[in-house]
Amino acid sequence: MIPKIVPPLTDLAVLVTRPEPQCGVLCAEIERLGGVAAALPAIVIRPLESAPVEDFDLIVFVSVNAVEHGARLVRKTARTRIAAIGRATAAALAAANLPADIVPEAGFDSEALLARPELAHTPSMRAAIIRGEGGRELLRETLLARGATVEMREVYRRERPNIDPPRLAQIESYWEEDGFDVVTLTSVQTLQHLQEMLSQRGRELLCTTPLLVASRRIADAALAAGLQGDVLLARGADDASMIGALAQWRTRART
């Protein structure tokens, strides 16, 4: 008899908190693989006006959202190199016909990008960093220390969404009665916003629910916030890495 193939995320209930439209895409993939997904975006992205990005030796994109809102500003020359902070950002750049020349071999943060040998010594380099408002300063400060001239282009703002109270009540009711197996967190700000959006009961449920996080920084922030659930660390914030971590976790739970 041919064995029945069980989808890798069968019956796994996931609360997805990443911003739209990425939230809907990840929910659809979870459900395609047999899981149950509920969307609760904890960040909304607002575009900002910014000056053109031209006459730079290096242009760094720090996120997929930076590509979405900043790629149109770029005027690339023959000497310009494009850097992506990770694989998901590199894929977004390729889709925007702006392929990345420098991508971390592993990881998707400033530290991983700065470890690339191309950025080890940057005297007289003119660099632009395309990012969201209020991002980390490590990349800028390190490139300055290595001799580069650095300009920032902030092309979007992260805000906490306004959630419809009946929708929140529906999600928290499901959480309490059937239970989410895991909550996704793709940034520290997502965690902060989620805690602010939830009711007191919701925050209590979050405290003990396993978390799927996209970096060690997020895991550390969850620990500092007093969350006590298991923490699953994905290799990156892209959907493939998040789904892979969920599938591995689900497989271990069945054995």
N, C-alpha and C positions, 0 to 999 in steps of 0.2 A: 504494500500500500504506500502511495506517495505521501510523505509527511506534509502536514499542513504548515504553510509558512506563516509565522506570526510576525507582524510588523514590529520593528524594534521599540516603538514607544507605546505599544498597546496598553490602554487604560491609564496611562500616565497623565495626570492633570497638572497643567503648567499655567501659572500666572505670568504673562509677558508684559514687561513694563517699558520696553524701549520705545522711542518716539515713532510716530507715523511718518512715512509709510512703512518703515522697517518692521514695526510691530505687526502689522497685518500680514506681511510676507512670512515672518517667523511663525506666526500662529497657523497659517495655512500649511506650512511644511510640517509642523508638529502633528496636525490633524491628518495629513497625508500619510504619515508614518504610524498612525494608530492611536495617537494621543488625543487628549482634550485640552484645548487652549482657550484662555480668556484674556482679552486685551484690556490692559489698564495702563495706557501710556503715562509715564510719570515725568516726561519732559516734552515740551513743545518747542520747535525751532522757529525763530523769527529772523528772516533775512535782514541784513543791515547794508546800507549803502557804503561803498568803499572805492578808493581810487584805483586806477589801473595798475597792474603789476607788470612793469616793463624795465628792461635794462638791468636785470639781475643775473648773477652767475649761478645762484642756487635759489630755487623756490620750493619751500617745504609745505606740504599739506598734512595737517595733523588729524584729519578725520574724514569720513565719508561726507559729512555735512559741509566740511570746508571745500570739498570738491564740488558738491552740488551748487554751492552759493558763490564760489570763488574762481572756478575754472574759466568762466567767461571773461574774467578780468585779465587773464594772463596773456602777455605778448612775448612769446618765446623767441629767442635768437639762437644762432648756431652754437653759441658758447653756453647757453642755459642748460643746467641740469635740474631735473625734477626729482624730489624726494618724497616718499610716502611713509607714513609712520607705521604702517603695517599692511598685511595682505589685502584686507577689505578696502582700504584706501587706495592701494595700488590697482585693484580691480575697477574701482570707480573711476580712477584716472584713465585707465585703458578704454573704458566705455565712453569717456569724454574726449577721446582722441588726443590724450595728453599723457602718453605712457611714462611711467616712472623709471628713472635711471638708477635710483638708490632706494633700496627697500631692506629693512632688517632681515637677517637670516632667520631669526626667531624672535617672538615677542611683538608688541605693537605699542610701545610707549617711547617717550623721549630718550630714556636710557638705552633702549635697544637700537634706536636710530643713530644716536651719538656714538655707539660702538662700531659703526661702519668705518672702515679704514679711509674712505673718501672724505670723511669729516674730521679726521684726527688732527689735521693741521690746515687752517683756513686763512692764512694771512692775505690781506687785501681783497678777500672775497666779499662781494655784495650779495647778501642773502635776504630773502623775504619769507616770512612765516605766515601762512594763511590758516586762520584758526577762528574759534568762537570767542566772544567777549569774555574776558576774565579767565583765560586759560592759564595753565602752569607756565612758570617763567624759566624752568630749567633749560629748555632748548635755547632760548634767546641768550641767557646768561652764559651758557657754555660756549656757544659760537662766538660771542663777544670775547670771552677769555682766550679763545683760540685764534683771535686776530681778525675775525670777520666784522664787517659793518652790517647791522641787522635792522630791518624795518618790519613792523607788524602790520598785518591787514586783518582786521576783525570783521568777518563777513556774516556772522549770525549771532544771535543771542539765545541762550537757553532759559526758558521760563517754566514755571510750574503751571500745568494745565488747570483749568476749571472743570471739575468733574460734576456731572449730573447726579444729585443726591440719590435718586432712585437706582441709578446704575451702580453706584458705590454700594448701596444697601444690598442689591442683588448679588454682587461679587462677594461681599462679606458673609452673606447668608449661605452661599454655596461653600465658601471657605470653611465655615463653622460646621455645616451639616455633612458635606461629602469630603471636604478637605482638598486643598491643593497639595500635591506632592512636592512641588518646588516652585520657587519664585526666581525669575531672571533679574539680574542687575548688571547693567553694562557701563555704569559710571558711578562715581561717588555721589554726584549730584542727583542721580536717579534715586539712590537710596534715601537721601535727605528729603527729596520731594515726596517720595512714597510715604515716608513716616508722617509728613505733614498732611498728606491727603487723607490718610486712613482715620477712622474713628478710634477711640480708645480700645474697643474690642478688636478692631483690625490690627492695631499695633501689637496687641497681645498675641494674636495669631501669627503675625510676622515674626515675632520673637522666637518662636519654636519651629518654624517651617524651614526645611532645607533651602539653601540658596545656591543658584548657579551664577557664578560671577566670572567676569571677563579679565580680571587681573588681580594680582596680589594686593594692590592698593585698595581695591574694593573690599576684598576679604578682611583686610586690617581695619577698614572703616566700619564694617559690620560688627566686628569684634568690639571695637571701641564704643559702638552704639549700644552694646549690651545684647546683641542678638545671639541666640544660643543654638540655633539649628545647625545641622551639618552644612559645610561649605564645599561645593563642587567647583573646581577651578578649571575653566575652559582654556584652550590654548590661545584664544583670541576672541574678539567681539563679533566676528563675522558669523553668519548663520551656520555655515558648515562646522565651525569649531564648537558652537553652542549645541547643535544637534548631536555632534559626535560625543560630547561629554555626557549629554542626557542618555544616549544609547548605551554607552559604556556603564553608566551608573545603573540603568535599568537592567542590563544583562547581569551585573553582579548581584542585584537584588533578587533575581530569579533563581540563582544558583545556590 
